[in-house]
Amino acid sequence: MSLNENKSFWIVTNLENQNNDIYVRNVKNFYENLSDSHDFIKYEEQNHCYIAISSKIKPLISYINNKKIILDGWIKEESLNSIITGKENNEIYGEFSLAYFNNEGLNFCTDFYSSIPIYYFQNKNHYIITNDIRAIIVYSEFTVDVNFESVLYHLGNDIAIGENELPDNNTFFMKIKKVPKGSKLTIKNNKLSIKEIIDYNFEIDTSKFIKKDFISQFKEKFKESTIDRMNNGLTAIHFSGGLDSGSILATAIENDLNYLCVNIGFKNNDLMYSQDSEIVKKVSKRLDKPSYILWADNTLRFQNNLIDNDPLLYIDGPEPRSNSLACLQVDQLINELGAVQAITGESGDVILGEQFDEVILDSLIKFDSAKNAFNLFKIINEQQRVSPYNIKYYINLYNLFLSKFNNKLAKRTYVKTQWKDEIVKAPEYICQSKNFSTNKLYSDQYKNMLDGHRFMLDFLWPKAKYFDSLSLNSPMTHPFLDLRLVNLVFKIPPHEHLYIESIKYGSYFSSKRLARESFKQTLPEIFKFKKEKTSYEGMTKKILLNSKPGLNELFLSFDSCLVYKMGLVDRKKFIEALTIYLLKAEDGNSTFDENYQFIHSVITLEIWLRNITMEKNKLIERIKPRKINMKIDVEKIN
């Protein structure tokens, strides 16, 4: 069930009297044409007056006490019924933010992944709850105060996808919090409470593992997940030429769904392996649906309004995506082509088990044979260039192989081998004197799991920050994050994701077996012949080179650079590190190490801080929703 085919926003508030009138007037000024396209609903609960504002509210059946609900995204109707009637359970499927009123009070629910976040602001007994953080910022009594702990958390992160699960439901703003994933916030008599409505207990019962037909079951569950998301209407598939987006495209082809394909490409051959562009063109030319390549060479840079007047994409913290402006152009193209939503292969790597050879040895030993496990162990050592005459070989023999015969040892060595440094070592240019906090990636919550599944969950959480930024621009859906699919995958022995006999030819070529077997007849160009994963290093270098003039302007002056003035970054050491990376970017033979992510974090933080700390009226004007107006370089393939 989808009540909002196109991206909408909603607000619920209990501001009273004059404050309420001023706030509604501010909201009308902020969101254009609001009177024509939005509903205003006033209702009372025990003398407490609430106002709901939404761009697309449609009435539902009478069991909701003749009230209306506000839904952004989609949800299975039976799941919606169980939520509203108070029969919460683990079977809540969809990507949504949901607001409704019943005997419990005012309720606000998030999905399994909180892919459409819900923000709430509390000032004494007054509340603003919304799926668009901008609706809180425009409140006249809200003061824009940056949450310093969140800033430190951002700087301490060395993984590319970013971290969206800040402690204590925090955002990057003081007094604004987020409803946690799979949870319900309830307001009753002006008292606020939060409880989990989706069970995240992924304890694995090995006796219930699928013994046969796991490929057909995977395909059927992925079909259900994809069709549910594409039923809204014309859907733009982000088709990169890889296995994840290829799985979505193959499902759309097999089930005659309504779609078009959009690809971000680069004319510069150094930016992407040629095989990706070749696969996209080869596949697109035989489709009976439109397919487009958006050439993003010129927009491959850090967004920086201070220099180029770029749109402000991301409000709740720094923009995490490396090609954010190219992504914005895709949004613009999708809207111009009349698609009501987009669909991506986000988290396909995790669900399909890409490149986790070392952590499936226990699965092979338990369900297959020690012989196959030992053969895999030898291949891993060969890939690491460790010979039997090296002491490291015997250390690996214990950590990766022998320990797997004992469940407790297997868990202990998993942590030792996969997360060698529990605390991320931030570079010296990031000041450590600010009670600097770093991330602990793995979680003890999954300590009773097989290592293969444990590994998948460790990479499923933390989730990508980009969900919050996407929610401002266009509706995105993610079939690999469907709870039904995740639950199915955890009933499949981890080693079934790989072609064990092909690992010697490379981890990527041997991975994602479920998808390859499911769709190799529909799209053989991808699922039979794609042997290498795209390298993003060329894109990273291009971002730095394209951004070089802006970076000089941002970081050379101590007086105007906020990360220096706030004591977060040492200017001399950071300029030295940045200069080294700019020189590396000009050298085609150089490689970036993991420290580039810290460089990236500092750059995006500085840009965000300069935006968000400007005078409030200017900030409101800056973040005001507008039609995207960027020059698009696009090629239609068919």
CORTA-V75496 format. One line per field, one symbol per residue. phi: phi as a letter, one per 40 degrees, with the letter a starting at -180 (. if undefined). psi: psi as a letter, one per 20 degrees, with the letter a starting at -180 (. if undefined). A space follows every 50 residues. Layout:
phi = ???
psi = ???
This chain:
phi = .bcbcbdbbabbabdbfcdcccccccccccccfcccbbcbbbabafgbcb bbbacabbcbccccffcbbbbbhbaccccccccccgbcaccbbibabbba bacchcbbbbcdbfcbcbbbbbbgcbbbbacbccccccccccbcbccccc ccccccbbbccgbbbcdfgcbcbcgbbbcccfbbcbbbfgbbabacbbcb ccdccccbdccafcccccccccdccccdccccidbcccbcgccccccccc ccccbfccabbbbcbbcccccadccccccdcccccbccbcabbccbdcbc accaccbbfccccbccgcccccbcccccccdccdcccgccabbbcdgcdc ccgcfbdcbbccccccbbacccccccdccdccccfbcccbdcdcccdccc bccccbcccccccdccccbcbcbccccccccccbfcbbcbccbccbcccc cdcddcccccbcccccdcccccbacbbaccccccccccdcbbddcccbcd cbccchcccccfcdcdccbcccbcdccbbcbbcccbccccccdccccddc ccccbccccbccccccgcbcdcccdcccccccccccbcccbccccdccdd ccccccccccccccddcccccccdcbccbbcbbbbcca
psi = pohngrprqqppqkqqchggggghghghhgoqkhhhiqqppprqoljppq pppqhnpqqariikkkrqrppobqqphhggghghjjlqaimoproqpppr pahhbpqpqrahjlhnqpqqppndjqqppqjohhhghiphjppnppohhh ghgghjpjqhiapimqqkkqajpqiprqprqkrpppopkjppqpqpippk okppohijqphrkhghhggghhggggghhjihbppopnoijrhghhhggg ggghjlrorrppporphohihqphhghgggggghhjqjqqpqpopkghjn rppnhigjlqqohpgmrqpiphlhhhhhhgggggghijqirrprkpjhgg hilpllghjjhhgghhieqhghghhgghgghghjlorijphhghghgggh fhiiipgghggghggghhmhohppoqrhiopjjklpprqogqpihkhjqq hghggghhihpqrphighhhihgqpqqnhijphggghghjjpphiiiqnh iihiiqgghirlhggghhjhhgmhhgihioiqqppjhgggghggghiggh hghhihphhiohhghjkhpogghghggggghhghhiohiqqqaiihhhgg ggghggggghgijrpghhgghhjpprppnqppnqpph.
